[in-house]
Amino acid sequence: MSFLPKWHAVVLAAGRGPDDPMAKAFGIAHKCGLPVAGVPMLQRVLAALEGAGMALPVCIAIDDASAGTAAAGPYAQKTRMIPAERSAPASAKAAVLATGSYPVLVTTGDHALLTREMVSNFCAQAMQSGADFCVGLATAETILAAYPDTKRTFFTLGRDRVSGCNLFAVSSPRGIALFDTWSEIEKNRKKPWKLVAAFGIGPLLSFMAGRLSLHKAFAEASRRVGIKIAPVLLPFAEAAIDVDKPEDHALAEKIIRARKVQA
């Protein structure tokens, strides 16, 4: 499926150096090459992006281009490897700018369960939002209904409990501004109150009182950054499961095996 305008895609695939816990746990040189049900994670991500009609080449921000090329397998000729920066936000910003066009989808190399349906749904909602920057989320209800035993980090905002899906949309050059504040967001992503506090005392008090809803939080973030930032709620529980821990790897393989049975 393709979109008008044509979407470009960025994959953040940098490892954590020789001490990357997943690479060490599975005895591989680079995390992006970790096989999930026999296929390297990065290759699975690229297959989903191609299936959704992303523009080529897909831009991959990585610390080891040779590892990225090997993990990409048959999709390697359809990618462009660029050096990762010192942080995920800096890498994302450099890679988005390198595409030279908008809108741009940003995802990660460990999103092994990504599908073209997820990509298509996210991009369609992002375009409909009219926002400069969108963040993919799944509700706790969606995730736990499918996988009640999975361990996710949920942000509680009023009545809403959501988890990130490693899917972002930069729909205009204005959206680049968010990468300049993303470092603080990333640093506190496991501490919701610190994340909210970064936007001022008013939102923090509302959060502590349980009055800061999901949409109010994004409205406040938009006001602070000076661009329109919007959430995109996805109906796919698997969109919130990346392969960041051995137990995630086991779950991802179980899900992929089930998909093959259902196909």
N, C-alpha and C positions, 0 to 999 in steps of 0.2 A: 504494500500500500504506500502511496506517495502523498505528499502534502503540498499545498500551495500557500505560501512560498515554500520552496524546498528547504528542508531542515538539514543542517550539518550536525555532526556528532563529535564529541570529545570524550575520551575514556581516560580516567586518572588511574594509572596502573603502576605507580612507583611502589617499590618494596620498602622495607625498613632496614635495608643493609644486611650484613652477614648474620645479624641477630634477629631477623624477622622470625617471630614465633611460629608462624604457620610453615614457613620454608623449613625451619629446623625440625618441626614436629613430623613432617612428611619426607624429610631427607632430599629436598630439591633445592636447586640453585636460586630460584626466584618464585615468589608467591603466584605471579600471574600465570605460571605454567603448571600450577597444581591441577592434576586431573580430577574432574568430578564426573563420575560414571564413565571414566575412560577418555574424556575430552577436556583439554586444558580450559580453565575458567575463562581466560581472555577470548579464546576461540568461540565459546558459547555466547559471550556478550556480543562479539562481532556478528555472529550469525543472526542474533535477534535484531541488531541494528540494520543489517542488510535486508532482512525480511520485512522491516517496516519502511523501507525505501529511503533510508538516509542518503544524503549526498556523499559522494566519494571524492577524495579519500577520507576515511575516518582518522581523526587526529588523536594519537595516543601519547600522553605525557608519561614518560617512563625514565627510570634511572639507568637502564641497561637496554639499549636498542636491540642488541642481538638476542637477549632473552625474550623481548617483546615479539620480535620477528619469528622466533621459534614457536612461541606460544600461540601466535596468530595462525600458524599453519597455512591452510589454503587461502586465507583472507589476507595474508601478509602484503600481497601486491596491491591491495585496496586500502592500505593504511599509510599514514605518515607519522613516523616516530619523531617526537621532539623531546629535548631534555627536560626532565622534571625539575621544578624549582625546589626551594627549601621547605615549602609547605604546600598542602593541598590547595588552599585558596590562591597562592601565587602561581601554582602549576595550572590551575583552572583558568585563571585570568590570561596567562600567556598562551595557552592552547586555544581559548576562545578567540583571542585577537588573531592568532595564526590562521584561523579558518577564513577570516576576511569577509564574513557574511553572517547575516542573521535571518531567522532564529537559529539558536544552537542548543542542542540537548547535551547535558553533561551527566555522565554516569561513571561507574567505577569498574575496574577490572576484576573485582571479586563478586560481581553481581551475576553469579552463575545461573540463577533461576530466571533471569530476564527473558522475556518473550516479545515477539513482535506485537502481540496484542497489548501488552503493558505499555510498550513504547508508543503505539498508535493512540491508545486511550489517553496517555499523559500528554502527548503533543496536541491532540485535539482539544483537550480541556485547557491547556495553556494558551492556545490561540484564542479560544472563546473568552478567556478571562480578561484579555486586553492588558495584562500586566507586563511590566518590563522584566520581571524575574519571578519565576514560579518554583515552588518546592513541593516535591512529591511526598505524600504522607498516606499512611493507612491507619484506620482506627483500630483501637484495641479489640473492639467487637469483631471486626473483620478478621483480624489475625488469630485471636483466641478461639473463634468459632471453628476455624480450620485446624489450628495447631495449639490446643489448650496447654500443652506442656512446654512450649517453646519459651525461652527467656529473652525478652526484648526490653529495651529501655523505652518507657512511655513518658511523654510529656502530658501532664494533666493541666488543662486550661478550661476552667469552669466545668461544664459537663462533658467536655471533650477529652479523650485520651488518645494520643496519636503517637506513631513511631515513624521515623524517617525511612525513605525508600531509596536513597542514593540516586535520585533522579531530580535534575534541576533544568530549568529552561531559562536561557538568556534570550529574550525576544527582541531586544533593541540595544543599541550602543549604551543607552542609559543604564541598562542592567549591569554593566560592568562595575558600576559604583559599589555594588554589594560585596564584591570580592575584597574591597578594601576594609570592610568590617567583618568579613567572614572569619578571620583569624581568631577574633575574640569569641565568636559564636562556636567555632570548632573546639576551642580550648575548654569551653564550659558546656559542651553538648550533653554531658552526663549530669549536669547540675542545673536544672531548670530555673531555680530562683536566681542564680548568678546570671544566667542568660537574660532573664527578664529585667534584672537590675541594671543591665547595660543600657537599657532604654529609658531609665529615669525612675524617680521615686514613685510617681503616680502609678505607672504600670506595675511596679513591684508591690505596692500596697493592694492594688486590685487583685493581683495574683495571689498574694498571701490570704486575702479574704475570699478567694474562690470566685471572684467576679470577672476575671479576665478570660474571655472566651477565645477560641481559636481565631475567629475572624477579627475580634478586637485587637488581638496580639499582632496580627499581620497588618492591620490598619495603623497601629502605633509604630511598627517597624517601618512601614512605608513613609510615615510622617517624618520619622527621625532621619532616614537615609535620603529622602527626597525623591524617591521613585516609587512606582506601584509594585508591591510585592504581594503575591497571592499564593494561597495553599491550593494544591490539587489533590483531592482525596481519591485514592485508587481503590477499586473493588477487588484487588488481588492480594490475598494474604502473603503470597510468595514474593511480592515486590518489596516487602520489608525484611526479607531474609537474605543477608549477604554471607559470604563464607569467610568469617573472621576468626573462628575458633574451631577446634576439632569437632565439637558437637554440631556446629553449623554444617560442617562438611558431611557428617553422617546423615543429617536431616536432608540436605540438598540431594544427596545420592538417593535417598529413599523416595523423595518427591519425583525425581527424574525417572526412576524405575516405574513409579506408579503412572506417570504420564505415558510411558511406552506401552503399558498394559492397556490404558484407556484409548490409545490411538487406533 
